[in-house]
Amino acid sequence: EDAARVNVLVDAYLAGTPLPYLFGEWDFFGLTLTVTPAVLIPRPESEKLVELAADFLARNPDVSEFADVGTGSGCIAVSLLMHKSGSKVNANLIDRSAAALSVARLNLERYHVADRAALIQGHLTEPLSDQLHLVIANLPYIPSARIAMLDVSANEPVEALDGGEDGFMLIDEMLRDLEQKIVHPFLILCEIDDSHREIALERASRSFPYADVRVENDFADKTRYLIISG
């Protein structure tokens, strides 16, 4: 039976199914998280968002809540909750996909932090009220025309990849919604495409003209993070 199972897994892998989906789990920020084809596979580039958010919470101990927008597997929120396990920090995990939220719930329960989290099915930050201090978003950010050219689109959910014509559509919409919801001190973190440096700086500065707006590169020296603080 074991040999037969191995053969099935090998055949699926050779047919293109990513290893995390075959294993049903993958490592992220020192944790092993449940993943299914309903969510994107967690990637090491996104760990930087956890590090930046954890640093913000350490510098602002009165901030007791954060939002993880487009949570998918919940990898960012669960990692941050575990990192702040000795605190009373709570999380709002938002996703439009019920299937993705089911995976996020499994990961919250796996690490016993479900009591510190709310799962919200909705569009971007629309379900949230004002008085937000920390918002982390790994939204679909690949320009639509490039989707079909990428191997990732053959196996991972396209709705978690396609960011519209310029790839910045959903991020821009979220930023505009946050204009009246964010309060000092605040930090907004977004993972972005390598083509977004100029558009990210321009549109973030337009929504938050009083804030410090910058972009940073990932370990491969590609534009990857939009950071808005104030």
Order of alpha helices (4+ residues) and beta strands (2+ residues): alpha-alpha-beta-beta-alpha-beta-alpha-beta-alpha-beta-beta-alpha-alpha-beta-alpha-beta-beta
